Amino acid sequence: MQIRRRVLCLVLTSWFLLSLPGPAVAEPLPPNPLAQVGTAVHLQAGDVRAMYDGCGGQIAPVVRADYEQEVVERVNDIRAANGLPPLRRVVELDQAARYHAADMAQDDYFDHHSYDRSGGSLVRACDWSARIQSYYTSWNSLAENIAAGQADPEDVMNSWMNSSGHRANILSNGNWEIGVGYSEGGAYRRYWVQDFGRRYNIYPLIISGEAGTTDTPNVWLYIYGQWEQMRLRNDSDPWGAWQAFRPSFDWSLRSVPGKRTVSAELRKGSQSASSSDSINLNLTVPVLGNLPSALQFAYSIAERRLYPAFVELTPLNVNRGNPASLTWQLATSGPWFSVWPLQGTTPASFRITPGSFDTGSPSTRSGAVIATVTDPAGVSNSPHTFELTLRVVSARMRNLHLPVIARNSTR
């Protein structure tokens, strides 16, 4: 269905940015008896009446990142409790919401539309939708909640959920993305903004309800849209196989502390899209790593030479935040190679050596090594299995390039 949008007219309004307040202190400000939530607003494509230049576009500072993240998580918790999918937090809506919170605090007003002070009076700069659009383009749905005076994320979410219009925005199926802004100053002392939106041809992927961090690599994913197939990958790993599309499912991140990213490619007939999301993995347990995901050997019949003759590997604990020693043991699958030793404690190594196999004709053999940590218990990425392949070829070895592919090494 083709969606038509009206042409927006531009009105230039001069304005200036007042100096920003100092960094927020850790202690919460006392409750404000004047706290309010205003009136919720929303907009569909085609409803725009005017757009004004000189409205937004600047990047306001982050005053309380923890407050903003908590609001996002509370929104998605509430949506989950009501059987709704999570919203994806995006920087464009964060910037739009953060700018408006800062602008209200600095110019001392409370309204969805943007105002500037001139000669001590408020002058309207532009509509709320024009301000959001200066950050968030190609949209087909917008909504906004504002509040002032509430003490913390729990307080402001209670205020919004007790207002039918604001609750409807939070529980809407029409928007897939969210941004949150918080600032301090002005008569109400605390200003809160939620901006919601949906964009054409954007299909968000969301990790664990848009949580900021996870203590386990075991997460769950949600992907918007109606697709036939999807394929996924962790970080810059190779893509997995195409599979039937599911909107929600469990997933395992790479068991390496730090920022982890999951990407998806989606397709349905001639239509395709890609999407990704990131989360910070805070592992408090040791992590078995420094082992490959696949290992290849080759034997040249023409040269009667095996390459490589053997491979030596060293299992390690790659969690620098918990550098415990690991006691490991190995199991093997496949008769054409040997592994020695079959057990050890970090930083001990083991060697894989191809042994008895037919060298008379081209062939391919497969196998596997399974490394399991026996002490301590609960080590992440244990057991770890990596596949082995032996190719017997007629060609001379100089034309072969067979890298060892390591996917769990430290970074």
C-alpha positions in Angstrom: 0.0 0.0 0.0 1.4 3.4 -1.0 1.4 5.9 1.8 1.3 9.6 0.7 2.8 12.3 2.9 2.1 16.0 2.7 4.7 18.5 1.9 5.9 20.3 4.9 6.5 24.1 4.9 9.5 25.6 6.6 9.5 28.6 9.0 12.9 29.8 10.2 13.0 30.9 13.8 16.2 32.2 15.4 17.1 30.9 18.8 20.0 30.4 21.1 21.1 27.7 23.6 21.5 28.7 27.2 24.4 27.3 29.2 23.8 23.8 30.4 23.5 22.8 34.0 26.4 21.1 35.8 26.7 17.3 36.1 23.9 15.6 38.0 24.7 14.5 41.5 24.2 10.9 42.4 21.5 11.7 45.1 18.0 11.9 43.8 16.3 15.3 44.0 13.4 15.6 46.4 9.8 15.1 45.1 8.2 18.1 43.4 4.5 18.7 44.4 4.0 20.4 41.0 4.8 17.2 39.0 2.7 16.6 36.0 2.6 14.6 32.7 1.0 16.9 30.3 -1.1 15.5 27.4 0.1 12.6 25.3 0.3 13.1 21.5 0.7 10.8 18.5 0.9 11.2 14.8 0.6 9.1 11.7 2.0 9.8 8.3 -0.2 12.4 6.5 -1.2 14.1 9.7 1.6 16.7 9.7 0.5 20.3 9.5 3.8 22.2 9.5 7.5 21.8 9.8 9.8 24.5 11.0 13.5 24.9 10.4 15.8 25.8 13.3 14.0 23.4 15.5 16.1 20.8 17.2 19.0 19.2 15.4 21.5 19.9 18.2 22.9 17.2 20.4 22.0 17.8 24.1 24.2 16.2 26.8 23.4 13.1 28.7 22.5 14.1 32.3 21.5 10.6 33.7 22.2 7.7 31.4 21.0 5.3 34.1 17.6 7.0 34.4 17.1 6.9 30.6 18.0 3.2 30.3 15.8 2.3 33.3 12.8 4.0 31.6 13.4 2.0 28.4 13.6 -1.3 30.4 10.5 -0.4 32.4 8.6 0.3 29.2 9.5 -3.1 27.7 8.8 -4.9 31.0 5.3 -3.4 30.9 4.8 -4.3 27.3 5.9 -7.9 28.0 3.4 -8.1 30.8 0.7 -7.0 28.3 1.8 -9.5 25.7 3.5 -6.9 23.4 6.9 -7.1 21.8 9.8 -4.9 23.1 10.7 -1.5 21.6 14.2 -1.0 20.1 16.1 2.0 21.6 17.6 4.1 18.8 20.0 7.1 19.1 17.9 9.3 16.8 14.9 9.2 19.1 17.2 9.5 22.2 18.6 12.7 20.7 15.1 14.1 19.9 13.9 13.4 23.4 17.0 14.5 25.2 17.0 17.8 23.3 13.4 18.5 24.3 14.0 17.7 27.9 17.0 20.0 28.0 15.2 22.8 26.0 12.2 22.7 28.5 14.6 22.9 31.5 16.7 25.7 30.0 13.8 27.9 28.7 11.6 27.0 31.7 8.4 25.8 29.9 6.4 22.6 29.7 4.8 21.7 26.4 5.2 19.2 23.6 5.9 22.0 21.1 9.3 23.7 21.2 9.7 27.3 22.5 12.5 29.8 22.8 12.7 32.8 25.1 13.0 36.2 23.4 13.0 39.3 25.6 11.7 37.3 28.6 8.8 35.9 26.6 8.3 32.4 25.1 8.1 32.3 21.4 6.9 29.1 19.7 9.7 27.6 17.5 8.0 24.6 16.0 5.6 21.7 16.5 6.7 18.6 18.4 6.7 16.4 15.3 9.0 18.8 13.4 11.5 18.7 16.3 11.5 14.9 16.3 11.8 14.8 12.5 15.0 16.9 12.7 16.6 13.7 14.1 14.3 10.9 13.1 13.5 10.8 9.3 11.5 8.6 7.0 9.0 7.8 9.7 5.4 6.6 9.3 4.4 6.9 12.9 5.4 9.1 15.8 4.3 9.6 19.5 5.5 11.4 22.5 5.1 11.4 26.3 6.5 14.2 28.5 6.5 14.7 32.2 8.0 17.2 34.7 8.8 17.0 38.4 8.8 13.2 39.0 11.6 12.0 41.2 12.9 8.9 39.4 12.1 6.4 36.6 9.7 4.5 38.7 7.8 7.7 39.6 7.5 8.9 36.1 6.5 5.6 34.7 3.7 5.3 37.3 2.5 8.8 36.3 2.4 7.9 32.6 0.8 4.5 33.1 -2.0 6.2 35.3 -2.8 8.5 32.3 -4.9 6.8 29.5 -3.2 8.7 26.7 0.3 8.1 27.9 -0.5 4.5 28.6 -1.8 4.1 25.1 1.5 5.4 23.6 3.5 3.0 25.8 1.3 0.1 24.8 0.9 1.0 21.1 1.5 -1.6 18.4 2.1 1.1 15.9 5.6 2.1 17.0 8.6 -0.2 17.1 11.3 2.2 18.4 11.9 4.4 21.4 14.1 7.1 22.7 14.3 8.7 26.2 15.6 12.0 27.4 16.1 13.4 30.9 17.3 16.8 32.0 17.3 19.0 35.2 16.6 22.7 35.7 13.6 25.1 35.4 10.6 25.3 37.6 9.9 21.6 37.7 13.6 20.7 38.2 13.3 17.4 36.4 12.0 16.9 32.8 11.3 13.6 31.2 10.6 12.8 27.5 9.7 9.6 25.7 9.7 9.6 21.9 8.2 6.7 20.0 8.4 6.0 16.3 8.4 3.6 13.4 10.3 4.0 10.1 9.8 2.8 6.6 11.7 -0.4 5.8 13.3 -0.6 9.3 12.7 -3.9 11.1 14.4 -3.8 14.5 16.2 -6.7 16.1 16.1 -6.5 19.9 18.3 -8.4 22.5 16.6 -9.4 25.8 14.0 -6.6 25.8 16.7 -3.9 25.1 18.5 -4.6 28.4 21.7 -2.6 28.7 23.8 -5.5 30.1 23.6 -9.2 30.6 25.5 -11.5 33.0 25.0 -14.5 30.8 25.6 -15.2 27.1 22.1 -16.9 26.9 19.7 -14.2 25.7 16.5 -14.0 23.7 15.9 -12.1 20.5 12.8 -10.4 18.9 12.7 -9.4 15.3 10.0 -7.3 13.7 8.3 -8.0 10.4 6.8 -10.9 8.6 9.5 -12.9 6.8 10.0 -16.3 5.3 13.6 -16.8 6.1 16.4 -15.4 8.3 20.1 -16.0 9.0 22.1 -14.7 12.0 25.6 -14.2 13.3 27.4 -13.0 16.3 29.8 -10.1 16.0 31.8 -10.6 12.8 31.5 -14.4 12.7 30.4 -16.1 9.5 26.7 -16.1 8.8 24.7 -19.1 9.9 22.5 -21.1 7.6 19.2 -19.7 6.3 16.3 -20.9 8.4 12.6 -20.4 8.8 11.8 -17.0 10.3 10.7 -16.8 13.9 9.9 -13.4 15.6 11.1 -14.5 19.0 13.7 -17.2 20.1 16.6 -17.9 22.4 20.1 -17.2 21.3 23.7 -17.6 22.7 26.2 -14.7 22.4 29.9 -15.3 22.0 31.1 -16.0 25.6 33.6 -13.1 25.6 33.1 -10.1 28.0 32.4 -6.8 26.4 30.1 -5.4 23.7 28.4 -8.2 21.8 26.4 -7.7 18.6 23.8 -9.9 16.9 23.0 -9.3 13.3 20.2 -10.7 11.1 19.5 -10.9 7.4 15.8 -11.3 6.5 14.1 -12.2 3.2 10.6 -12.9 1.8 10.4 -13.3 -2.0 12.2 -10.3 -3.5 12.1 -8.3 -0.3 15.0 -8.3 2.1 16.3 -6.4 5.1 19.1 -6.5 7.7 19.1 -5.5 11.4 21.3 -5.7 14.4 21.5 -4.9 18.1 24.2 -4.9 20.8 24.4 -5.6 24.5 27.2 -5.5 27.0 28.1 -8.9 28.3 29.4 -8.8 31.9 30.6 -12.3 32.7 31.4 -13.0 36.3 32.4 -16.6 35.7 35.5 -17.9 33.9 35.2 -18.4 30.1 36.8 -21.2 28.2 38.4 -19.7 25.1 41.4 -19.4 22.8 40.1 -22.5 20.9 39.1 -22.5 17.2 35.6 -23.1 15.8 37.1 -25.2 13.0 40.5 -26.7 12.0 41.6 -28.0 8.6 44.4 -30.3 7.5 45.4 -31.3 4.0 47.5 -34.1 2.5 49.1 -33.8 -1.0 49.3 -37.1 -2.8 51.7 -35.6 -5.3 54.1 -34.4 -2.6 53.4 -37.0 0.0 53.2 -34.2 2.5 50.7 -33.3 5.3 50.1 -29.7 6.1 50.2 -28.8 8.8 51.9 -31.8 10.4 50.2 -31.0 13.7 48.4 -28.2 15.5 49.1 -27.2 19.1 46.4 -25.4 21.0 46.3 -23.8 24.5 42.9 -23.5 26.2 42.6 -20.3 28.3 40.3 -18.5 30.6 39.5 -15.4 28.5 37.6 -13.5 31.2 40.1 -11.0 32.5 37.7 -10.1 35.3 37.9 -13.6 36.8 41.3 -15.1 35.9 40.8 -18.5 37.5 42.8 -21.5 36.3 40.9 -24.1 34.3 41.3 -27.8 34.5 40.1 -29.3 31.2 39.7 -32.7 29.6 39.2 -33.6 25.9 37.1 -36.1 24.0 37.5 -36.9 20.3 35.4 -38.1 17.4 37.1 -39.6 14.4 39.8 -42.3 13.9 42.2 -40.5 11.6 43.9 -38.2 14.2 45.3 -38.4 17.8 45.2 -35.9 20.6 47.7 -35.7 23.5 47.4 -35.0 26.3 43.7 -35.5 27.0 43.7 -33.4 30.1 45.5 -30.5 31.7 45.3 -27.2 33.6 45.8 -23.8 32.1 48.2 -22.7 30.6 48.9 -26.3 29.4 48.6 -27.1 25.7 47.5 -30.1 23.7 48.5 -31.3 20.2 46.4 -32.7 17.4 48.2 -34.9 14.9 46.7 -36.7 11.9 47.6 -40.3 11.9 46.2 -43.3 10.0 44.3 -42.5 6.8 44.3 -43.6 3.1 46.7 -41.6 1.1 46.1 -43.3 -2.2 43.1 -41.3 -3.6 41.4 -37.9 -3.0 39.0 -38.0 -0.1 37.7 -35.9 2.8 37.5 -37.0 6.4 35.7 -35.2 9.4 36.1 -35.3 13.1 35.7 -33.2 16.2 37.4 -32.4 19.5 35.3 -31.5 22.6 36.9 -29.6 25.4 35.2 -29.6 28.8 36.3 -27.8 31.9 36.0 -30.0 35.0 37.1 -27.5 37.5 35.8 -25.0 38.4 32.1 -25.7 37.8 29.9 -23.4 35.7 32.5 -22.2 33.3 31.0 -20.4 30.3 31.5 -21.9 26.8 32.2 -25.3 28.3 32.0 -27.8 26.7 33.4 -26.3 23.5 33.4 -28.4 20.3 35.4 -27.6 17.2 35.2 -29.5 13.9 38.2 -31.1 12.2 38.5 -31.7 8.4 41.2 -33.6 6.5 41.3 -33.2 2.7 43.5 -35.7 0.7 44.1 -33.9 -2.6 46.1 -34.7 -5.8 47.3 -31.1 -6.2 50.7 -29.9 -5.0 50.5 -28.1 -1.6 51.8 -24.7 -2.8 48.4 -23.8 -4.1 46.6 -24.5 -0.9 45.7 -21.8 1.7 44.2 -23.4 4.8 43.9 -20.9 7.7 43.1 -21.9 11.3 39.8 -20.2 12.1 39.8 -19.1 15.8 36.6 -17.6 17.1 37.0 -17.5 20.9 40.3 -15.8 21.3 40.6 -12.7 23.5 40.3 -9.3 21.9 
